[in-house]
Amino acid sequence: MSQNVVNTIVANELCIGCGICAGICPQNVLLMKFNEYGEYNPYLEKDCLERCELCLHVCPFHDNNDNENELGTSLYGNTKDIKYLSETGYYLDSFVGYSPDFRQNSASGGMITWLLTTLLRKKLVDFVITVTVHKEPDKLFQYTVFDDEISILTSSGSVYYPVEMSQVIKSILAKPGRYAIVGLPCFLKGLRLATQKNKKLKERITVTVGLVCGQMKSKHYTVYLSTLANAGGKLQKVNYRGKSPDKSASNYYFHCVNENGDEGKIFWNDGVAEAWVNRWFTPNACNFCDDVFAELADVTFMDAWLPEYSHDSRGTNLAIMRTLFINDLILKGNKEKQINIDKISMKKVIESQHGVIDFKQKSLSYRLYMAKTNGLKVPVKRVEMLNKINFLKRHDIKIKYEMQKASKDIFTVNYKYNALNIGVFRYGMQICLNKTKIKKFSMMLFACLLFIHRQFKKILR
């Protein structure tokens, strides 16, 4: 049997659903569909070619492909004045700021919208590819190709919903031009791998814009939040990052409208955080990603989760530059007062994402060890499998993994006729949360007793 992403990646729950494999498949035998957990996977429509394996060569979670260090070096290693940090990858400079024109209608400071519209207006690219609304309840968002500034405004805002790139990859291959594309770290890694195999993609994708990512979510995450906000059923409109002037930027709200016109609204602190922080509805592949800052993007944007900025409900961006072209464009925009930016140290940028760095990078060695010990297939990463980790953190990782898996299974059983039995689902997840509290208390008590024991031994000496 020939090796392909279906029997090698999907079969081992390592697929992130980027769709690049389906977009580049020379025989068009791969089709992206939702699996039972609301995650995109490629499916074989018919048998593929023997020994082709192109789909594996572009997969961000396949063992034999270049890692982020190798790809980053080939992309940016020879850039003048380039620097490198293990947390962020290569970088030229870093900024903090916002766009006065686009800030209010964006999830954060509006800098991505400004950059994309500027690239088109100045004719520096011919097309922009980003995520926008799709008017189907079973597929709320999709990647779309734009060639005008106005349309980009419809794509403003963060989206925590599965999207895939197969159709836009086919569009790039079919239509010559210069393309700018926005993506998560794993998606951009797949694209960079694809450009190694396809000359057209390499020539036509001229700007990559990255987003900092802690985890992706399945479509069931959105169903859960809408039900929690008392507007379940088929959805017509979703906003994941609503801004309230009387609250901090971090306490944003989820808002939705269903087919009956019922509206739902719930703030981060009132229920969204519980599902996010505990990794409910997170794909398994996210457990094995260590790229926080989209290391293969020409520029990476993120929220300024720092005390001096997060109090501002309007939102503020941090940005990491990796090409002179984008760096100069942003400096010029600031000089012309189109944006307001200041330099900020990479130390502060790293500090703003310390929680994500701690989980994705510092704890990865143990997650690899834990998965391998449980007989699961794990990808080769930039760190080795190790069991050396603080025992409190070890139990936190285990419990969150249990909740991640439980959220998928409990949802699947209790979602029928386009409706989630929220009471039964939350009861099941509450059992997991109670385990978390009990284990955390037990481990903290054990840590205290161990400390007392050691101190007592010192006294006896």
PyMOL commands that set and color helices and strands:
alter all, ss='L'
color gray80, all
select helices_A, chain A and resi 5-8+10-12+20-24+54-57+68-76+111-121+149-155+166-174+185-197+199-204+219-228+268-270+272-277+284-288+307-310+324-335+346-352+354-362+364-373+391-414+422-460
alter helices_A, ss='H'
color red, helices_A
select strands_A, chain A and resi 30-34+40-44+83-85+89-91+93-98+127-136+139-146+179-183+205-211+235-242+253-258+263-267+299-303+317-321+340-343+415-416+419-420
alter strands_A, ss='S'
color yellow, strands_A
deselect
rebuild
show_as cartoon
